[in-house]
Amino acid sequence: MENQFELNSSIICKLVDKVNLSNFKVCLDIGHVNAHSEESLINWIENLGNRIGYVHLHNNNGKIDEHNGLDKGSIEISSVLENLENHSPNAIWCLETCESDIEISYLILEKFIRL
């Protein structure tokens, strides 16, 4: 289940807990949180924790969902990635940027990728 326009993480936490199936996880779209939520992205990650199975990684200006490269926007990517590693270590990360931003975004991700 992917977050879209939720103002905070509580409804998604409750839903995942209510369904209570190991194969029902959250797809956390960090750009959606940045553009639409009243709750900080770090709080979303901390609150959802292991409920996060998949993450859409991109950046934006905090107003609209732009799908910019990781270096172009108001999201502090290093902090987000560190928190994802700490609170959602099994989540799969998906780079969801425009083609022109893939290379620089990959270089940012490179130091977090476990080979």
C-alpha positions as CSV (number, residue, x, y, z in Angstrom):
1,M,0.0,0.0,0.0
2,E,1.5,3.3,-1.1
3,N,1.0,6.6,0.8
4,Q,-0.5,9.4,-1.3
5,F,-2.1,12.4,0.4
6,E,-2.2,11.3,4.1
7,L,-1.4,14.0,6.5
8,N,0.3,11.6,8.9
9,S,1.3,8.0,9.2
10,S,-1.2,6.8,11.8
11,I,-3.9,5.6,9.4
12,I,-1.5,3.5,7.4
13,C,0.1,2.0,10.6
14,K,-3.4,1.1,11.8
15,L,-4.4,-0.5,8.5
16,V,-1.2,-2.6,8.2
17,D,-1.6,-3.7,11.8
18,K,-5.3,-4.6,11.2
19,V,-4.6,-6.6,8.1
20,N,-1.7,-8.3,9.9
21,L,-0.3,-10.3,7.0
22,S,3.4,-10.8,6.5
23,N,3.1,-10.0,2.8
24,F,1.1,-6.7,3.3
25,K,3.6,-3.9,3.6
26,V,3.8,-0.1,3.0
27,C,5.3,1.4,-0.1
28,L,6.6,4.6,1.4
29,D,6.9,7.4,-1.2
30,I,9.1,10.0,0.4
31,G,8.1,12.7,-2.1
32,H,4.4,12.2,-1.3
33,V,5.2,12.7,2.4
34,N,7.3,15.8,1.7
35,A,4.6,17.4,-0.5
36,H,1.5,16.4,1.3
37,S,2.0,15.5,5.0
38,E,2.0,17.6,8.1
39,E,4.2,15.0,9.8
40,S,8.0,14.9,9.2
41,L,9.4,12.3,7.0
42,I,11.7,11.0,9.8
43,N,8.6,10.5,12.0
44,W,6.9,8.6,9.1
45,I,9.9,6.3,8.9
46,E,10.2,5.8,12.7
47,N,6.4,5.2,13.1
48,L,6.1,2.8,10.1
49,G,9.4,1.0,10.9
50,N,9.3,-2.6,9.6
51,R,5.9,-2.1,8.1
52,I,7.8,-0.5,5.2
53,G,8.6,-3.0,2.5
54,Y,9.4,-0.7,-0.4
55,V,10.5,2.9,-0.8
56,H,10.1,5.3,-3.7
57,L,13.1,7.6,-3.6
58,H,13.0,11.0,-5.2
59,N,13.0,14.7,-4.1
60,N,10.8,17.7,-4.5
61,N,10.2,21.3,-3.3
62,G,7.8,20.3,-0.5
63,K,4.8,21.6,-2.5
64,I,4.3,19.3,-5.4
65,D,5.4,15.8,-6.3
66,E,8.1,16.5,-8.8
67,H,10.2,13.3,-8.9
68,N,13.4,15.3,-8.9
69,G,16.8,13.7,-8.4
70,L,17.9,13.1,-4.8
71,D,20.0,16.3,-4.8
72,K,17.2,18.6,-6.1
73,G,14.7,19.4,-3.4
74,S,14.0,20.0,0.3
75,I,14.3,16.4,1.5
76,E,17.6,15.8,3.5
77,I,18.3,12.5,1.7
78,S,21.3,11.4,3.8
79,S,19.1,11.6,7.0
80,V,16.3,9.8,5.3
81,L,18.5,6.9,4.1
82,E,20.2,6.5,7.4
83,N,16.8,6.4,9.1
84,L,15.5,3.8,6.6
85,E,18.5,1.7,7.3
86,N,17.9,1.9,11.0
87,H,14.1,1.5,11.1
88,S,13.3,-0.4,7.9
89,P,16.5,-2.4,7.1
90,N,14.7,-5.0,4.9
91,A,12.9,-2.4,2.7
92,I,13.6,-2.4,-1.0
93,W,14.6,1.0,-2.4
94,C,13.4,2.2,-5.8
95,L,14.9,5.2,-7.4
96,E,11.9,7.1,-8.9
97,T,13.5,10.1,-10.7
98,C,13.5,11.4,-14.2
99,E,16.1,9.9,-16.5
100,S,18.4,13.0,-16.4
101,D,18.7,12.7,-12.6
102,I,19.5,9.0,-12.4
103,E,23.3,9.2,-12.4
104,I,23.7,11.8,-9.7
105,S,21.0,10.1,-7.6
106,Y,22.8,6.7,-8.0
107,L,26.1,8.3,-6.8
108,I,24.3,9.6,-3.7
109,L,22.8,6.1,-3.1
110,E,26.1,4.3,-3.7
111,K,27.4,4.8,-0.2
112,F,24.3,3.3,1.3
113,I,24.1,0.2,-1.0
114,R,25.1,-3.0,0.7
115,L,26.8,-5.3,-1.8
